[in-house]
Amino acid sequence: MADAARVDSSSTSEDVIAGHVPGGFARMFGALQQSPYYRTYWFGNQASLLVIQMQNVAMGYLAFELTNSATILGLVSLASGLPMLAMSPFGGVIADRYPKRNLLLAVQATLCAIAVALGILISLGMIQWWHLMIAAFVQGTAFSVNMPARQSWIPALVTDGELANAIALNNAGMNAARIVGPALAGLLIAVPWFGANGIFYLSVPAVAWVYYSLLQIPIRGEPDAGRRASFWIEFTEGFRYIWFHATLGPLFTLALVTLLLGMSYQMLLPAYALGVFNAGSEGLGLMAAVVGIGALTGSLMMAYFSRSRRKGRIQAVAGTTLGVGLLLFGVASGFKIFAGALVVLFVVGVATDFYSTINNTLILINTEKPLYGRVMSMYMMTWSLAPLSAAPFGTAVDRIGGSPTMILIGGILTVFVLCMTRFHPGVRRLM
C-alpha cells in the first residue's frame, strides 16, 4: 500500500521526452519542488542533522574538559565508530525487513533519550567520561540503522528522474549542518546559562519536529510482500549480491579505495596546519571550514547536474579531480603556500562531495528495490573504514614529510581512478 503510493514518475518521463529540462533554481532544487513528501522529509531531517552535529562537538568538549586527555577523546570517538562499522550490515537487513518510517521514529526516540540523559547528568554534576563512551556507543548503534533506512527510503519519496537530485540535496543538507552545527555549538557552550547541557536538551524540540515531519508522510517504506528468508540468509545475500553484480562490484571498489585514500587528509589536517604551515588553531579552523564550504558547493552543483545521463563520466572527472587536488595540496605544502593550500582544499571539498553523491546515486540506480537497505548499509560501512587509513599515512607524514605523503596519495588515487575508468568493463558501461 505504502510503496504503491510512491511518487508517480510519469511527469518526469514526459518532460524528458518533450525535451523540457528545467533550469536555474528549479533544476538545482527540483526534488524539493516536485516531491512534497521528500520536501517534508528533508526539512524534518535538517533539525536532526543540525542537533547531532552540535552534540558531537559538545561530547568532544566534555570528554577533554573532564579528563584533559586526547586519548579519552579518541576513545569516545572510537566508541561511536566501532558499532557503525560492525553493525551497519545488520542495520541494512533491518531496514529491508521493517517499515522504514517506523525504524526512523524508533531511532529518533533512542537518540533523544540518550541526549536528555546526558543533559540531566551534566545538570546534576554527575557526568563522567565513561558516560560519554556509553552514549557514543548507543548513538553509533542507532546510526547503523538510521543511515540505511534513510538512504533506502528516499527512492520511494521521489520520481526516478529526481533521485540523483534528491541524494545531492540530502548531502547538501548534511554538509550545511556540518558547517553550521559545530560553529553554533561552540557559541552556545560558551553561554553560561546554556552550556553543554543545553546542547543535549535541544534534542527534545528537534525530535518533536522530526516526528511531526515523518508522520506527515503516508509512505511508510513497507518491505516487499512475500515470504522472507531467515535473517542470516538475508544478511549474506547482500554481500553476494554486491560481489557478483557487474556494476555494483566496481562501484564499491571505487568507493572503498577513494575513501581510504581520498578522505585521509581530513584526519591529517592538524598535522599540516600546525606542523607544516604553522598556522595555529585559527589556520586549522579555516582549513576545515574551506573543505566544508567546498563540500556544500559540490552538493549544490551536483544537484544542478543531477539530470545528466552521463553520471559515470561525471564520477570519473570528480574522482580524477580529487586525486589531482590532493597532489596539488602536497605541492602547496612543500612550498608552504597557505593561501594556495586553501584554494586547493576548496576544490578537494567540491570534488569529494561530487564523487560521493554520484557514486551513491549510481549504486541506488543499479540496485534492486528489495535490497536497497542492505546495499546502502554496505555503502555506509565503507565510510566507517575511512579513518583506518589515517594511521599509516600519519606515520608517513612523520617519516617522509607532509608534502611527499600527500603527493603520493593524490598520485595513486589519480592513477587508480583513470585505470578503473579506462580498463574496467563495469565502470566503462556507466560512461
C-alpha positions in Angstrom: 0.0 0.0 0.0 2.7 2.4 1.1 5.0 1.7 -1.8 2.1 1.8 -4.1 1.8 5.4 -3.1 5.3 6.1 -4.4 5.5 9.3 -6.3 4.5 8.9 -9.9 7.4 9.2 -12.3 5.4 9.9 -15.4 5.7 13.7 -15.2 9.5 13.4 -15.2 9.5 11.0 -18.2 7.2 13.3 -20.1 9.5 16.2 -19.5 12.4 14.2 -20.8 10.5 13.0 -23.9 9.3 16.5 -24.6 12.8 17.9 -24.1 11.7 20.2 -21.3 14.7 20.3 -18.9 14.2 22.8 -16.0 16.9 25.3 -15.5 18.3 27.5 -12.8 16.6 27.3 -9.4 14.1 24.6 -10.5 16.9 22.4 -11.8 19.0 22.7 -8.6 16.1 22.2 -6.2 13.9 20.0 -8.3 13.3 17.2 -5.8 12.2 19.7 -3.2 9.8 21.5 -5.6 8.4 18.4 -7.3 8.1 15.9 -4.5 6.1 17.2 -1.5 6.9 14.0 0.6 10.6 14.4 0.0 10.4 18.1 0.9 8.7 17.2 4.2 11.3 14.6 4.9 14.2 16.9 4.0 13.2 19.8 6.3 12.4 17.4 9.1 15.8 15.7 8.7 17.6 19.0 8.9 16.7 19.5 12.6 18.1 16.1 13.4 21.3 16.6 11.5 21.9 20.1 13.0 21.5 18.9 16.6 23.6 15.7 16.0 26.5 17.9 14.7 26.1 20.2 17.7 26.1 17.2 20.1 29.2 15.7 18.6 31.1 19.0 19.4 29.6 19.0 22.9 30.7 15.4 23.6 34.2 16.1 22.4 34.4 19.2 24.5 33.1 17.4 27.6 35.5 14.4 27.1 38.5 16.7 27.0 37.3 19.0 29.8 36.6 16.1 32.2 39.9 14.3 31.6 42.3 16.7 29.8 43.2 13.6 27.7 43.4 13.3 24.0 43.4 9.5 24.4 39.9 9.6 26.1 38.7 12.0 23.4 39.8 9.4 20.8 38.2 6.5 22.8 34.8 8.4 22.8 35.1 8.8 19.0 36.0 5.1 18.7 33.0 4.0 20.8 30.8 5.6 18.2 32.6 4.4 15.1 33.0 0.7 16.0 29.3 -0.2 16.2 28.7 1.7 13.0 31.4 -0.4 11.3 30.3 -3.7 12.8 26.5 -3.2 12.9 25.8 -1.4 9.6 25.3 -4.7 7.6 22.8 -5.8 10.2 21.1 -2.4 10.1 20.7 -2.9 6.3 18.8 -6.2 6.8 16.6 -4.5 9.4 15.9 -1.6 7.0 14.7 -4.1 4.4 12.6 -6.2 6.8 10.6 -3.4 8.6 8.7 -0.2 7.6 11.4 2.4 7.2 9.4 5.2 8.8 8.8 3.2 11.9 12.5 2.5 12.2 13.4 6.2 11.8 10.9 7.1 14.6 12.4 4.5 16.9 16.0 5.7 16.1 15.0 9.3 16.8 13.4 8.4 20.2 16.6 6.5 21.1 18.9 9.4 20.2 16.7 11.8 22.1 16.6 9.7 25.2 20.4 9.3 25.4 20.9 13.0 24.8 18.5 14.0 27.5 20.1 11.6 29.9 23.5 13.3 29.3 21.9 16.7 29.8 20.5 15.6 33.1 23.8 14.1 34.3 25.6 17.4 33.4 22.9 19.5 35.2 23.3 17.3 38.3 27.1 17.5 38.2 27.4 13.7 37.9 28.7 13.4 34.4 31.8 11.1 33.9 33.8 10.3 30.8 32.6 6.8 30.7 29.0 8.1 30.4 30.1 9.7 27.2 31.5 6.4 25.9 28.3 4.6 26.6 26.3 7.3 24.9 28.6 7.3 21.9 28.2 3.5 21.6 24.4 3.7 21.7 24.4 6.5 19.2 26.7 4.6 16.8 24.5 1.6 17.0 21.4 3.7 16.3 23.2 5.3 13.3 23.9 1.9 11.9 20.1 1.5 11.4 19.3 5.2 10.8 21.5 5.7 7.7 20.5 2.6 5.7 16.8 3.3 6.5 17.0 6.9 5.4 19.0 6.3 2.3 16.9 3.4 1.1 13.7 5.3 1.8 14.5 8.2 -0.5 13.7 6.4 -3.8 10.1 5.9 -2.5 9.7 9.6 -1.9 10.7 10.9 -5.3 10.4 10.1 -9.0 13.1 8.1 -10.7 14.2 11.3 -12.6 14.6 13.2 -9.4 16.5 10.5 -7.5 20.0 11.9 -8.2 18.8 15.4 -7.3 17.3 14.2 -4.1 20.5 12.5 -3.0 22.5 15.6 -3.8 20.2 17.8 -1.8 20.4 15.3 1.0 24.2 15.6 1.0 23.8 19.4 0.8 21.7 19.3 4.0 24.3 17.2 5.8 27.1 19.5 4.7 25.2 22.6 5.7 24.7 21.1 9.2 28.3 20.1 9.3 29.3 23.8 8.8 26.6 25.5 10.9 26.3 22.9 13.7 29.8 23.0 15.2 30.0 26.8 15.0 26.7 27.2 16.7 27.6 24.6 19.4 30.9 26.4 20.1 29.0 29.7 20.7 26.3 28.1 22.8 28.7 26.1 25.0 30.3 29.4 26.0 27.0 30.9 27.2 26.9 30.4 31.0 23.2 29.8 31.3 23.1 27.4 28.3 26.3 25.4 28.3 26.9 21.9 27.1 23.8 20.5 28.8 21.6 22.9 26.8 23.0 21.4 23.6 21.7 18.0 24.7 18.3 19.3 25.7 17.9 20.7 22.2 17.1 17.1 21.2 13.6 17.4 22.6 12.3 20.1 20.2 14.4 18.6 17.4 12.8 15.1 17.8 9.4 16.6 18.1 9.9 18.4 14.7 11.2 15.2 13.2 8.3 13.2 14.5 5.8 15.7 13.1 7.5 15.7 9.7 7.8 11.9 9.4 4.1 11.4 10.4 3.0 13.7 7.6 4.4 11.3 5.0 1.9 8.5 4.2 4.6 6.3 2.7 5.8 4.1 5.4 8.5 2.3 3.4 7.0 -1.2 3.8 9.1 -4.2 2.9 8.1 -6.2 -0.1 5.3 -8.6 0.5 6.0 -12.3 0.3 7.8 -14.9 2.3 11.1 -13.8 3.8 14.2 -15.8 4.3 16.0 -16.0 7.6 17.8 -13.0 9.0 21.2 -14.6 8.3 20.4 -15.6 4.8 19.3 -12.1 4.0 22.4 -10.7 5.7 24.7 -12.8 3.5 22.6 -12.2 0.4 23.6 -8.5 0.5 27.3 -9.4 0.3 26.8 -11.9 -2.5 24.6 -9.5 -4.5 27.3 -6.8 -4.5 30.2 -9.2 -5.1 28.7 -10.8 -8.2 27.0 -7.7 -9.6 28.7 -6.5 -12.8 28.2 -2.8 -11.9 27.9 -2.6 -8.1 31.2 -4.5 -7.6 33.4 -1.9 -9.3 31.3 1.0 -7.8 32.0 -0.3 -4.3 35.7 -0.8 -5.2 35.8 2.8 -6.4 34.1 4.0 -3.2 36.4 2.0 -0.9 39.7 3.0 -2.4 38.6 6.6 -2.8 37.6 6.8 0.8 40.7 5.1 2.1 43.0 7.3 0.1 41.0 10.5 -0.6 39.4 11.1 2.8 42.5 10.6 5.0 43.6 14.2 4.5 40.7 15.4 6.8 42.1 13.5 9.8 45.6 14.8 8.9 44.7 18.5 8.6 46.0 19.3 12.2 49.5 18.0 11.2 49.5 20.3 8.2 48.0 23.3 9.9 50.3 23.1 12.9 53.4 21.2 11.7 53.7 22.3 8.1 52.1 25.8 7.7 52.5 26.9 11.4 49.0 28.4 11.1 47.8 27.6 14.6 44.3 26.6 15.6 42.9 29.5 13.6 44.5 28.1 10.5 43.2 24.7 11.2 39.7 26.0 11.7 40.0 27.9 8.4 41.2 24.8 6.5 38.3 22.7 7.9 35.8 25.4 7.1 37.1 25.8 3.5 36.7 22.0 3.0 33.1 22.2 4.4 32.2 25.1 2.1 33.6 23.3 -0.8 31.6 20.2 0.0 28.4 22.2 0.3 29.2 23.9 -3.0 29.7 20.4 -4.5 26.4 19.2 -3.3 24.5 22.1 -4.8 26.5 21.8 -8.1 25.7 18.1 -8.2 22.0 18.9 -7.6 22.1 21.1 -10.7 23.8 18.5 -12.9 21.8 15.5 -11.4 19.7 15.1 -14.6 22.7 14.4 -16.7 22.7 11.0 -18.3 26.5 10.7 -18.2 26.8 10.1 -14.5 29.6 7.7 -14.9 31.6 10.3 -16.8 30.9 12.9 -14.0 32.1 10.4 -11.4 35.4 9.8 -13.4 36.0 13.5 -13.6 35.3 14.1 -10.0 37.5 11.2 -8.8 40.4 12.4 -11.0 39.9 16.0 -9.8 40.1 14.7 -6.2 43.3 12.9 -6.8 44.9 15.8 -8.6 43.7 18.2 -5.9 45.3 16.2 -3.1 48.5 16.1 -5.2 48.5 19.9 -5.5 47.8 20.2 -1.8 51.0 18.3 -1.3 52.9 20.6 -3.6 51.5 23.7 -1.8 52.6 22.1 1.5 56.1 21.6 0.1 56.4 25.3 -0.7 54.4 26.3 2.4 51.9 28.3 0.4 49.0 28.5 2.8 46.7 30.6 0.5 47.3 28.1 -2.3 46.5 25.2 0.0 43.2 26.8 0.9 42.2 27.2 -2.7 43.1 23.5 -3.4 41.2 22.4 -0.3 38.1 24.1 -1.6 38.4 22.2 -4.9 39.1 19.0 -3.0 35.9 19.6 -0.9 33.9 20.1 -4.1 35.3 17.0 -5.8 34.8 14.8 -2.7 31.1 15.6 -2.5 30.6 15.4 -6.2 32.2 12.0 -6.2 30.4 10.6 -3.2 27.0 11.9 -4.4 27.2 10.4 -7.9 28.6 7.1 -6.5 25.7 6.9 -4.1 23.2 7.6 -6.9 24.7 5.0 -9.3 24.6 2.4 -6.5 20.9 3.0 -5.8 20.0 3.2 -9.5 21.7 -0.2 -10.1 20.2 -1.9 -7.1 17.0 -4.0 -7.0 14.4 -2.4 -4.7 14.2 -5.3 -2.1 17.9 -5.0 -1.5 18.1 -1.2 -1.0 18.7 -1.3 2.7 21.4 -4.0 2.7 23.3 -2.4 -0.2 23.1 1.1 1.3 24.3 -0.3 4.6 27.4 -1.8 2.9 28.0 1.6 1.3 27.7 3.3 4.7 30.1 0.8 6.1 32.8 1.9 3.6 32.6 5.4 5.2 33.4 3.9 8.6 36.6 2.4 7.1 38.0 5.8 6.0 39.6 6.7 9.4 41.7 3.5 9.2 44.0 5.0 6.6 44.8 7.9 8.8 47.2 5.9 11.0 49.6 4.7 8.3 49.5 8.0 6.4 50.1 9.8 9.7 53.2 7.7 10.2 54.3 8.5 6.6 53.9 12.2 7.4 56.3 11.8 10.4 58.8 9.7 8.4 58.9 11.3 4.9 57.1 14.6 5.4 53.7 16.1 4.8 54.3 17.1 1.2 55.7 13.8 -0.2 52.9 11.9 1.6 50.1 13.9 0.1 51.7 13.9 -3.4 51.9 10.1 -3.1 48.3 9.8 -2.0 47.0 12.1 -4.7 49.1 10.4 -7.4 48.0 6.9 -6.5 44.3 7.9 -6.4 44.5 9.7 -9.7 46.1 6.7 -11.5 43.6 4.3 -9.8 40.5 6.2 -11.0 41.9 6.6 -14.5 42.7 2.9 -14.8 39.3 1.8 -13.5 37.7 4.2 -15.9 39.7 3.1 -18.9 40.0 -0.7 -18.4 37.2 -2.0 -16.1 34.2 -3.1 -18.2 31.7 -2.5 -15.3 32.8 1.1 -15.0 33.1 1.7 -18.7 29.5 0.6 -19.0 28.4 3.7 -17.0 30.3 6.2 -19.1 
